Amino acid sequence: MSGCPFAAIVKATAPAVAPKAREIVDDFYPRMFKNNPETKALFNPANMHADPPLQRLALANAVVAYASNVDQLDKLTDAVEVITNKHCGLGVMPDHYSIVHKNLMEAIAHVLGDVVTPEIGTAWSDAVLALAKVFTEAETHLYAKAAARRGGWKGVKDFKVFKIRHATADCAEFTFKPIDGNGPIDFTPGQFLTVHLFKEGATPRHYTITNAPGKDFLQCCTKKTPGGFVSDFLHSLKEGDVVGLAPPFGVFTMKDGPAVLISAGIGATPMKCFNECFPGQVKLILHVDKNEEAHPFKEEMLASNARTHFVYTEKSGRPVAKKLVENIIKPYLTECNFYLCGPGPFLEEWKIALEEAGAKSVNLDIFGPVLAGAL
């Protein structure tokens, strides 16, 4: 990328673009949704219009990160890998990048005005197209890999709701079986499925697969969120109803070596799969929840070969990660890989505490849009 003619111009103008990045994306999304309303189906309104608006922040940060590292894109490899996997679950195709390119360039020109000379405009246009090429090539490979697996497919396939099990009062685990009967279904433990609901306004959602690979079904567990349009609809499903599922994708997977699983709330979902698939590797399971009744998959955790430690905030208050690292985690720091899933602030606190204590491998499963946090 460093040899490309646009790289020097984009990197040189990045400091001028960065302060305007949020303004650019605030112009871009309404512009794209007006010009190409079909793209709304790819975006979760909760992330788009939340306070803060996670999706918009993610794109703003991505623009700045790309421009600042256009001559050394290897720094963005991890983020690109996560994003392309999520794109595949949503069904993003090459034509979508043409739409993004057109509307983003119009937004940049509108916000920056005369600053965008023909030379600068061409450089940024070429840079956006080059990034689109990186994404489309990666996604083409992911689609092909997902289709080639045992029980694999491409696109969205019809699955029947075979069973619904209540893990807690507001968490339901759904078992989906393919209507075409193709199975068993292979995937990598820790990956997610994407539910495409046949209901107007219900945009696709990613949910971690909770069962082990090689079954003739896929399972996920969702928490009913007050006022949540999609979660309310999911929890109204009955056995026998039909939904669409995209193939499993995702990069939150287990490495070789002993592991410690740390979760909060519905972040227990990947831990159920890890614990079932790698019982010999998991040494400790630490889970934080409101109370015992709100704890998903508690029995599965207790039945594992691992040591368990549960913290219920109604009894003991909000836990301090540094104290738990010192009192519970310390014996595992040098030998174990750490896997974390939970809300953003929980992940941030635990990542800092573990790395400051000397943990070498801290792996996060992020609920919301990648790059939504400040870079």
C-alpha angles and dihedrals in degrees: 000000000000090000094056115110093231097052098081094047094047093048091047093051096042094093089056093047097046097073089050097044095100091047090050094053092044086058094041102056099050088043093052094044090052095046096037109021091172089075092068088080090069097057131075106229090209090063094038097054102025122120101273095027099232098191094051092046090050093055093044091052091045092055091051094044093050094047093047093049101033090124094048108034092163085086088067097046096107093048092047090051093053094045095048091051090052090046090055091053088053093047098245111179134191092262090063091063091057088055092048092048094052096047095041093052090050090050092049091050092047096049099040097036116178091007087078102079119185089261094050092043092052092047093052092044091052091047093052090048091049091052090048088055090053090052097044093049091050092046093048088056092048093050091051092047092050092050093048096055121099106279089007129147142175125242124359119332130190117255129180122227098244100174140000119204124183108226089181135351091280102023120082127187112212123204112206125193123191113250090219089058095233111154172195094046121215127203138140115274110255095036123123136230122219119227116213108193121205093229129105112256094014104123118198119275132203118228127178114248108245101192129074120261123261098054127120089242143047125225134198133171123220131189119223107239119203107253092004107145097199097037090050090051093047091051090051091059118113132206108278095033118127128232134170120248129194116212120272116279135163144107103231095107136142123265125210114278139052117321142206117205118208121182145158128206114324087359084091090083100087089040091061089056094044092048092051095045101040108030092152094053100047109089102167135018116197118183132179123200143150094259142330093274091055094051111110118215094002093148092052090051092050091048092056126100090243130097111255133209121182127190119197112194096204088065105032105020127236109334122236110227095211092056093049091048089053096043103034112010102044098091090056100047100095101042107031139080112223124222119193132187128170144083119335099256090048091053093046094050094047095045091054093045094049096045093046088052091053105264109156101195117043113165123190132201105205119208099200137042116316114249092022088127123074115280 
